Amino acid sequence: MPTRRGTAKAEKSAQQSVRSTMTSTPFSRAREQLGADQMVELYRQMMLIRRFEEKCQEMYTRSKIGGFLHLYVGEEATGVGAISNLQPQDHIFTHYRDHGHAIARGLDINPLMAELFGKDTGCSRGMGGSMHFADHTKNFWGGYAIVGSHLLLGVGVALACQMQKTNGVVMVFFGDGATNGGEFYESLNFAQLWKLPVVFVCENNLYAMGTPLEVHSSVTEIYRKAHAFDMKSQRIDGNDVLSVREEIGAAVEYARSGQGPVLIEAMTYRFRGHSAQDTQKYRSKEDVEKRRSQDPVEIYRRELVDGGVATAAALDALDAQIDEQVEESVRFADESPVPGNEWLTDRGIYAAPLETATVDPDII
Ligand SMILES: Cc1ncc(C[n+]2csc(CCOP(=O)(O)OP(=O)(O)O)c2C)c(N)n1
């Protein structure tokens, strides 16, 4: 009969051996908790974003899309993993690199492409373009070009969620460059002070336009900037969709439970220039090629096939469907009408004409 001390020792070593044989990974946990269909759905979203944006680049070159165009190519795992945790009552605010977040939120790519073409059938009736579109039916509030400005708007909506007890969470996306502006600090301070349900997702792609992270920020571990406000924060691998889903899922639950905001720094990389017009003199082709060899979409595809979640043939068929869907979005956008002249007056740009407005005589 073992002694008490011997039993305790055996228990301890049993626990240790269980722990050492536990090979749980984001992949194995996802397999258990999500199942094959949802794991493939994450792949579908990432690939749809990739192919949609490659088509956007082509359409920009052909002058079908005007203005500025900022592509999310290379960063898909962050947006898809993060947004997969949201519920319909939740809200998204993002910057000008916004197509990926919109697609992950489930915006239809036909009105999205039409929006980029400036057409009347666009999700913002052609008035927003690439950087400023929104879809209120999905609580997708845009698309903001003024770096850092939308963080304050997100915090405002989070305050509304808290006061109206909607159980909603606000997810705000921005780049590493945005964390140097005053709005970032105001937003973090107020959100933490009021314990607002916000998840701040900094997509650290290592550059603000052509300026490398270590040249534009005195603190290069962005998550540490939250420490100044006693805010919970974490740096994660933004290129692994399942790990992003898990880590940001925990942050969303934390915020939803009323404990306050979280700042996530997702390490990622953009394969294309800052915008479609960027000549990229600030980084070498070799660096970009090296990163491209670790493409998050390709890596996830291999994981799905090697892990027996989907066959290569099934994913090839899905890719072909996605290509057709993207072609259809171009047809839809091309055939859609441009906005008529009434857009000058009827689209919420101006308030009601003065002759129909009533003026309180006491204030004149
Ligand atoms: C207030 C403000 N300042 C400067 C600019 C010009 N600008 C546009 S994008 C950008 C870089 C932002 O980089 P980052 O936040 O890292 O996002 P990323 O483009 O890398 O996703 C700058 C400085 C701007 N749009 N708004």
PDBQT file of the ligand as one rigid body, heavy atoms in Angstrom, charges set to zero:
ROOT
HETATM    1  C1  LIG A 401      -4.655  62.176 -38.900  1.00  0.00    +0.000 C 
HETATM    2  C2  LIG A 401      -3.951  61.650 -40.136  1.00  0.00    +0.000 A 
HETATM    3  N1  LIG A 401      -2.627  61.828 -40.273  1.00  0.00    +0.000 NA
HETATM    4  C3  LIG A 401      -1.976  61.347 -41.345  1.00  0.00    +0.000 A 
HETATM    5  C4  LIG A 401      -2.673  60.686 -42.332  1.00  0.00    +0.000 A 
HETATM    6  C5  LIG A 401      -1.921  60.106 -43.539  1.00  0.00    +0.000 C 
HETATM    7  N2  LIG A 401      -1.834  58.645 -43.397  1.00  0.00    +0.000 N 
HETATM    8  C6  LIG A 401      -2.688  57.858 -44.047  1.00  0.00    +0.000 A 
HETATM    9  S1  LIG A 401      -2.423  56.248 -43.680  1.00  0.00    +0.000 SA
HETATM   10  C7  LIG A 401      -1.153  56.604 -42.669  1.00  0.00    +0.000 A 
HETATM   11  C8  LIG A 401      -0.376  55.497 -41.982  1.00  0.00    +0.000 C 
HETATM   12  C9  LIG A 401      -1.150  54.779 -40.927  1.00  0.00    +0.000 C 
HETATM   13  O1  LIG A 401      -0.470  53.596 -40.635  1.00  0.00    +0.000 OA
HETATM   14  P1  LIG A 401      -1.062  52.498 -39.694  1.00  0.00    +0.000 P 
HETATM   15  O2  LIG A 401      -1.930  53.120 -38.656  1.00  0.00    +0.000 OA
HETATM   16  O3  LIG A 401       0.047  51.658 -39.220  1.00  0.00    +0.000 OA
HETATM   17  O4  LIG A 401      -2.053  51.623 -40.609  1.00  0.00    +0.000 OA
HETATM   18  P2  LIG A 401      -1.758  50.716 -41.865  1.00  0.00    +0.000 P 
HETATM   19  O5  LIG A 401      -1.917  51.610 -43.065  1.00  0.00    +0.000 OA
HETATM   20  O6  LIG A 401      -0.375  50.188 -41.733  1.00  0.00    +0.000 OA
HETATM   21  O7  LIG A 401      -2.777  49.646 -41.869  1.00  0.00    +0.000 OA
HETATM   22  C10 LIG A 401      -0.938  57.974 -42.598  1.00  0.00    +0.000 A 
HETATM   23  C11 LIG A 401       0.106  58.612 -41.794  1.00  0.00    +0.000 C 
HETATM   24  C12 LIG A 401      -4.068  60.525 -42.168  1.00  0.00    +0.000 A 
HETATM   25  N3  LIG A 401      -4.806  59.890 -43.066  1.00  0.00    +0.000 N 
HETATM   26  N4  LIG A 401      -4.685  60.992 -41.054  1.00  0.00    +0.000 NA
ENDROOT
TORSDOF 0
